[in-house]
Amino acid sequence: MSTLTEFTLDSTDQKSKLHVCRWLPDGGDVKAVLQIAHGIAEHIGRYDEFGRFMADNGFAVVGNSHLGHGRSAGRDEDRGFFADKSGWDAAVDDMHKLFEKTRAEYPGLPYFLLGHSMGSFLTRTMLIKYRDGLSGCIISGTGQQTDALLNLGLALAGIEKRLYGGRKQSPRLNLLCFGAYNRRIKPLRTPCDWLSRDQDIVDKFIADEACGFVPTVGIFSDMLGGIKFVGKKSNVDKMRKDLPVLLISGDQDPVGDYGAGVEKVYRLFKEAGVRDVAMALYKGARHEVLNETNRPEVYADILRWIGDRMQGSSKKDG
């Protein structure tokens, strides 16, 4: 069994309060830490099932809702917005602040980071910007869009920002980024079917007022710039070469171009000299593999992969 506690953490933007969830084993014995970075237009509370699973297996699990998301969005006008300046860096710095706080609470324990979707790109940025302290990283629902598409989105975001400001919701950018994601799904039941084959998960996402909103011009600009940053070879080359990385995705995930984008990221890491990179593409699964119909398999694979890396690290230390 596990226990969920919630608290707030001061954001690095020096004005916002971040909502943080922490799942702990009821017995109190913690063998490792796992930090979660969630995706766009959702919140950390959606990871309760996975957080409890990992806590039941001896992990302290933590994660914050990013700026502009969930209960970290203090006002309605903050929803779907990071910051007036350097919003992407602010979100990454917040993740690192939680990392430093949690590592200090569990000194000497292995520390793993899992980032999903937008959180995968934030995580990849953190691996470039902050190199030290992690024992391994799981990257879920990622990809690498072409510079041409990213530049188109950035140009549109620039125009809209000049016309309307960064806090304006952007249906155009929302359509550009997400509009084609259901094209392979027939019959189509809801606009969010691309997330998961599990209809209950999709329905709960749609019913959650803190999910599925149209993000702002500002956050689209931040995210597209962040995706471009993590795809640049000179930046990827700054990653630690000894950091174990696991890429997980559904082979029907449009964010990862149905596997091709995930394979592109795999090659980026290998070409950068990262020695331990593994990839799992789940047949038939869509975007949210942690919320898919085969999630017990995904959970078990993550637990096994982390366990193998912890065992390997112990042998090296011995």
Summary of the structure (lengths in Angstrom):
residues: 318
radius of gyration: 18.4
end to end distance: 31.5
largest distance: 60.7
contacts: 1088
relative contact order: 0.14
helix: 46%
strand: 17%
